[in-house]
């Protein structure tokens, strides 16, 4: 009981620390700038903290100029981000997939079913070792690097051209425009992501839910087998619900991010 309590105390303290940093960081930025600039003979001298804050919001909050998206920057940056997040997604998605396939119409015997995610993780590690929870890691890595490169390329280009069209049609700018652009650019980005990598996701599901731990982990070998049996349609199994989810989910994510960024003073136009 003491170990459980200690773990909970640690998590509570961690969350409190994160909240403290998020809340206090803007004030700390002002403090550091005041300390740096107001103690030297040359350079900008701030009258007080409010003057410093106003300067930061006015100058640094303007963001980058509205230039055309640069694929040579977007693609590697997005792919790298996808590669990093794949290491977190792989074990969590393995647990998710194994829990999902034991539900309705499951072929998994009741005696072999998991009682919850923790039970699934423990049994997987006991049976397959610690590396077992990273089963399908290569496929997840490929899906996330390719998918994120596609997503952010589509998102940035759609956003850029929609802003151009709106500016040409009217000089007025409001949050309603941002919401509309976020919905379309985020939604299309999500659709593009899954259209590009759904076959890899199909292979990942098969790899992660295989009952035989010695079965192949090569996604291309699995897709070749599926294509031989069911053609291209088999490689895109689950396309309907995936696309139905992709547009609203990614649209909501982008709209939330864009509006939050603006409320915090980050202007990207």
VEXDREN-2710 file (C-alpha; in Angstrom, 1 decimal):
% VEXDREN-2710
k/r/px/py/pz
1/UNK/0.0/0.0/0.0
2/UNK/2.9/2.4/0.8
3/UNK/4.4/1.8/-2.6
4/UNK/1.1/2.6/-4.3
5/UNK/0.7/5.7/-2.2
6/UNK/4.2/6.8/-3.0
7/UNK/3.6/6.4/-6.8
8/UNK/0.4/8.4/-6.6
9/UNK/2.3/11.1/-4.6
10/UNK/5.0/11.2/-7.3
11/UNK/2.4/11.5/-10.1
12/UNK/0.6/14.3/-8.3
13/UNK/3.8/16.1/-7.6
14/UNK/4.8/15.7/-11.3
15/UNK/1.5/17.2/-12.5
16/UNK/1.8/20.0/-10.0
17/UNK/5.3/20.8/-11.3
18/UNK/4.2/20.8/-14.9
19/UNK/1.3/23.2/-14.0
20/UNK/3.7/25.5/-12.2
21/UNK/6.1/25.7/-15.1
22/UNK/3.3/26.3/-17.7
23/UNK/1.7/29.0/-15.5
24/UNK/4.9/30.7/-14.4
25/UNK/7.1/30.5/-17.6
26/UNK/5.7/33.7/-19.2
27/UNK/6.4/35.7/-16.0
28/UNK/9.9/34.1/-15.8
29/UNK/10.6/35.2/-19.4
30/UNK/9.8/38.8/-18.5
31/UNK/11.9/38.6/-15.4
32/UNK/15.0/37.3/-17.3
33/UNK/14.6/40.0/-20.0
34/UNK/14.4/42.7/-17.4
35/UNK/17.5/41.3/-15.6
36/UNK/19.5/41.1/-18.8
37/UNK/18.5/44.4/-20.5
38/UNK/18.2/46.7/-17.5
39/UNK/21.6/45.8/-15.9
40/UNK/23.7/46.7/-19.0
41/UNK/24.8/50.1/-20.3
42/UNK/23.7/49.5/-23.9
43/UNK/20.6/48.1/-25.5
44/UNK/16.9/48.2/-24.8
45/UNK/15.9/49.5/-21.4
46/UNK/12.4/48.5/-20.1
47/UNK/10.4/50.9/-18.0
48/UNK/8.8/48.0/-16.0
49/UNK/7.4/44.5/-16.3
50/UNK/4.3/45.7/-18.3
51/UNK/6.4/47.5/-20.8
52/UNK/8.6/44.4/-21.3
53/UNK/5.5/42.2/-21.7
54/UNK/4.0/44.5/-24.3
55/UNK/7.3/44.5/-26.3
56/UNK/7.4/40.7/-26.2
57/UNK/3.8/40.3/-27.4
58/UNK/4.2/43.0/-30.1
59/UNK/7.5/41.8/-31.6
60/UNK/8.0/38.1/-30.7
61/UNK/4.3/37.2/-30.9
62/UNK/4.1/38.1/-34.6
63/UNK/5.7/34.8/-35.6
64/UNK/7.0/34.0/-39.0
65/UNK/6.1/36.0/-42.1
66/UNK/3.4/34.6/-44.3
67/UNK/5.7/32.9/-46.8
68/UNK/4.9/29.9/-49.0
69/UNK/5.4/26.6/-47.2
70/UNK/8.8/25.0/-47.7
71/UNK/8.6/21.3/-48.2
72/UNK/12.4/20.9/-47.6
73/UNK/11.7/22.1/-44.1
74/UNK/8.2/20.6/-43.4
75/UNK/8.9/17.1/-44.6
76/UNK/12.0/16.2/-42.6
77/UNK/10.7/18.1/-39.5
78/UNK/7.4/16.3/-39.5
79/UNK/9.0/12.9/-40.3
80/UNK/11.4/13.4/-37.4
81/UNK/8.6/14.3/-35.0
82/UNK/6.7/11.2/-36.2
83/UNK/9.7/9.0/-35.6
84/UNK/10.0/10.3/-32.0
85/UNK/6.3/9.8/-31.2
86/UNK/6.3/6.3/-32.6
87/UNK/8.3/5.1/-29.6
88/UNK/5.4/6.2/-27.3
89/UNK/2.6/5.1/-29.7
90/UNK/3.9/1.6/-30.4
91/UNK/3.4/0.0/-26.9
92/UNK/0.2/2.0/-26.2
93/UNK/-1.3/0.9/-29.5
94/UNK/-0.2/-2.7/-29.0
95/UNK/-2.2/-2.8/-25.7
96/UNK/-5.1/-1.0/-27.4
97/UNK/-5.2/-3.4/-30.3
98/UNK/-4.9/-6.5/-28.2
99/UNK/-7.7/-5.3/-25.9
100/UNK/-9.9/-4.4/-28.9
101/UNK/-9.7/-7.8/-30.7
102/UNK/-10.9/-9.7/-27.7
103/UNK/-14.3/-8.0/-27.8
104/UNK/-17.2/-8.7/-30.1
105/UNK/-16.8/-11.7/-32.4
106/UNK/-13.4/-12.4/-30.9
107/UNK/-11.5/-15.6/-31.8
108/UNK/-9.5/-15.2/-28.6
109/UNK/-10.5/-17.9/-26.0
110/UNK/-12.0/-16.4/-22.9
111/UNK/-9.3/-18.1/-20.8
112/UNK/-6.7/-16.1/-22.7
113/UNK/-8.3/-12.7/-22.5
114/UNK/-7.0/-9.7/-20.6
115/UNK/-8.8/-8.1/-17.8
116/UNK/-7.4/-4.6/-18.6
117/UNK/-4.4/-2.7/-20.1
118/UNK/-2.1/-3.4/-17.2
119/UNK/-2.9/-7.1/-17.3
120/UNK/-2.3/-7.1/-21.0
121/UNK/1.1/-5.3/-20.6
122/UNK/2.2/-7.7/-17.8
123/UNK/1.2/-10.8/-19.6
124/UNK/2.8/-9.6/-22.9
125/UNK/6.1/-8.9/-21.1
126/UNK/6.0/-12.2/-19.3
127/UNK/5.4/-14.1/-22.5
128/UNK/7.5/-12.1/-24.9
129/UNK/9.9/-10.2/-22.8
130/UNK/10.1/-6.4/-22.4
131/UNK/10.7/-6.0/-26.1
132/UNK/7.3/-7.7/-26.7
133/UNK/5.4/-4.5/-26.0
134/UNK/7.4/-2.9/-28.8
135/UNK/6.3/-5.5/-31.3
136/UNK/5.4/-3.7/-34.5
137/UNK/7.8/-0.9/-33.7
138/UNK/9.3/-0.7/-37.2
139/UNK/5.8/-0.5/-38.8
140/UNK/4.7/2.2/-36.4
141/UNK/7.9/4.1/-37.1
142/UNK/7.2/3.9/-40.9
143/UNK/3.6/4.9/-40.5
144/UNK/4.3/7.9/-38.3
145/UNK/7.2/9.3/-40.3
146/UNK/5.5/9.0/-43.7
147/UNK/2.1/10.0/-42.3
148/UNK/3.2/13.1/-40.5
149/UNK/5.2/14.2/-43.5
150/UNK/2.1/13.9/-45.6
151/UNK/-0.2/15.5/-42.9
152/UNK/1.9/18.6/-42.3
153/UNK/2.6/19.1/-46.0
154/UNK/-1.1/19.0/-46.9
155/UNK/-2.0/21.1/-43.8
156/UNK/0.5/23.9/-44.5
157/UNK/-0.3/24.2/-48.2
158/UNK/-4.1/24.1/-47.7
159/UNK/-3.8/26.7/-44.9
160/UNK/-1.5/28.9/-47.0
161/UNK/-3.7/29.0/-50.1
162/UNK/-6.9/29.4/-48.1
163/UNK/-5.4/32.4/-46.4
164/UNK/-4.4/33.8/-49.8
165/UNK/-7.9/33.4/-51.1
166/UNK/-9.5/35.0/-48.1
167/UNK/-7.1/38.0/-48.1
168/UNK/-7.8/38.5/-51.8
169/UNK/-11.5/38.5/-51.2
170/UNK/-11.6/40.6/-48.0
171/UNK/-9.3/42.5/-45.8
172/UNK/-11.3/41.6/-42.7
173/UNK/-9.8/38.9/-40.4
174/UNK/-11.6/37.2/-37.6
175/UNK/-11.6/34.0/-35.5
176/UNK/-14.4/32.6/-37.7
177/UNK/-12.0/32.5/-40.7
178/UNK/-9.4/30.8/-38.5
179/UNK/-12.0/28.1/-37.5
180/UNK/-13.0/27.5/-41.1
181/UNK/-9.4/27.3/-42.3
182/UNK/-8.5/25.0/-39.4
183/UNK/-11.4/22.7/-40.1
184/UNK/-10.6/22.3/-43.8
185/UNK/-6.7/22.2/-43.5
186/UNK/-6.7/19.9/-40.4
187/UNK/-9.4/17.6/-41.8
188/UNK/-7.8/17.2/-45.2
189/UNK/-4.4/16.7/-43.6
190/UNK/-5.9/13.9/-41.5
191/UNK/-7.5/12.3/-44.5
192/UNK/-4.2/12.5/-46.5
193/UNK/-2.4/11.0/-43.5
194/UNK/-4.5/7.9/-43.4
195/UNK/-4.9/7.5/-47.1
196/UNK/-1.1/7.4/-47.4
197/UNK/-0.4/5.0/-44.5
198/UNK/-3.5/2.8/-43.9
199/UNK/-1.9/-0.3/-45.5
200/UNK/1.0/0.1/-42.9
201/UNK/-1.6/0.4/-40.2
202/UNK/-3.3/-2.8/-41.4
203/UNK/0.0/-4.6/-41.3
204/UNK/0.7/-3.2/-37.8
205/UNK/-2.6/-4.5/-36.4
206/UNK/-1.8/-8.0/-37.7
207/UNK/1.7/-7.9/-36.3
208/UNK/0.7/-6.6/-32.9
209/UNK/-2.3/-9.0/-32.5
210/UNK/-0.6/-12.2/-33.7
211/UNK/-0.9/-15.0/-31.2
212/UNK/2.3/-16.6/-32.4
213/UNK/5.3/-14.5/-31.3
214/UNK/7.5/-16.1/-34.0
215/UNK/5.2/-14.8/-36.8
216/UNK/6.7/-12.3/-39.2
217/UNK/7.1/-8.7/-38.3
218/UNK/7.9/-7.6/-41.8
219/UNK/5.0/-5.3/-42.9
220/UNK/5.8/-5.6/-46.6
221/UNK/5.7/-9.4/-46.4
222/UNK/2.3/-9.2/-44.7
223/UNK/0.9/-6.7/-47.2
224/UNK/2.2/-8.8/-50.1
225/UNK/0.2/-11.7/-48.6
226/UNK/-2.9/-9.6/-48.2
227/UNK/-2.6/-8.2/-51.7
228/UNK/-2.3/-11.7/-53.1
229/UNK/-5.6/-12.8/-51.3
230/UNK/-7.7/-9.6/-51.5
231/UNK/-6.0/-7.2/-53.8
232/UNK/-5.6/-3.5/-53.0
233/UNK/-8.9/-3.4/-51.2
234/UNK/-7.6/-5.8/-48.6
235/UNK/-4.6/-3.5/-47.9
236/UNK/-7.1/-0.7/-47.2
237/UNK/-9.3/-2.6/-44.8
238/UNK/-11.1/-0.3/-42.4
239/UNK/-10.8/2.7/-44.8
240/UNK/-14.4/3.9/-44.1
241/UNK/-14.3/4.3/-40.4
242/UNK/-10.7/5.6/-40.5
243/UNK/-11.6/8.4/-42.9
244/UNK/-14.8/9.1/-41.0
245/UNK/-12.7/9.6/-37.9
246/UNK/-9.8/11.3/-39.5
247/UNK/-11.5/14.5/-40.8
248/UNK/-13.4/15.6/-37.6
249/UNK/-10.7/14.4/-35.2
250/UNK/-7.8/16.3/-37.0
251/UNK/-10.0/19.3/-37.7
252/UNK/-10.8/19.6/-34.0
253/UNK/-7.2/19.2/-33.1
254/UNK/-5.9/21.9/-35.5
255/UNK/-8.8/24.4/-34.7
256/UNK/-8.0/24.0/-31.0
257/UNK/-4.3/24.5/-31.5
258/UNK/-4.7/27.5/-33.9
259/UNK/-7.1/29.3/-31.6
260/UNK/-5.0/28.5/-28.5
261/UNK/-1.9/29.8/-30.2
262/UNK/-3.7/33.1/-31.1
263/UNK/-5.0/33.5/-27.6
264/UNK/-1.5/33.1/-26.3
265/UNK/-0.3/35.8/-28.7
266/UNK/1.3/33.6/-31.4
267/UNK/0.4/35.1/-34.8
268/UNK/1.4/33.0/-37.8
269/UNK/-0.1/35.0/-40.7
END
